[in-house]
């Protein structure tokens, strides 16, 4: 059902992106799933689309930042799917942390990370409601404008 919902919104789950560093992209511990920070890589590329590289709002608009945040969500979900095999096994999204590549005077981090939060609510409904942190960063991997990580819960096995 989750992938059908995504399809109705014009999205699909791609193959999970390869890590761009020395880390594990997703780990399950009991019923919890931790997804490492994801940047807006598209179709398992190792390079970012140029429109998502740079500082918000100087070289990347707020709207493009929100779009990049959605792609980060898709990449998080692709790792969860690679681990579980089925996104419908998710019970809920617990926490989202969003990082925004910006200068020291930028204070609209929530607007950017709302791109991810609103998308999760659209996909999962009540199960997509989560706690959140929105942080400004002086730089992000590969020059990305946005990075997102997740903490989720899996349905209990009966």
Secondary structure, 3 states (H helix, E strand, C coil): CHHHHHHHCCCCCCCCCCCCCCCCCEEEECCEEEEEEEECCCCCCCCCCHHHECCECCCECHHHHHHHHHHHHHHHHHHHHHHHCCHHHEEEEEEEEEEEEECCCCCCHHHHHHHHHHHHHHHHHHHHCCEEEEEEECCCHHHECEEEEEEEEECCCC
